[in-house]
Amino acid sequence: MQRTKEELINFLDTEVLSPVENHPRATDKIKKKVRTTRMRLNKLVSAEKVEQYFWNSMVSDRGIDSYTRITEIGAKTFEDVRFEFKKLCGQNK
């Protein structure tokens, strides 16, 4: 079953963005990155665009920088939820 844009964003917010933003070791830079990511996700027009953003973010320079900073504080990243996200998007293979 294909999920809606809102369901995909809610999953990412619940599993990654909010926990990172509220992590006791999150720096102001990390919190800003989370807020920017949330803003970008909400501006996307469809579930397909959210899915594209998710996969592209992991290979972009910005995404790699975020991954590095977030793993340094021991929080969960997009990479950590990629299998669950893939299932949500209807890609069970």
PyMOL commands that set and color helices and strands:
alter all, ss='L'
color gray80, all
select helices_A, chain A and resi 5-21+28-43+47-57+61-73+78-88
alter helices_A, ss='H'
color red, helices_A
deselect
rebuild
show_as cartoon
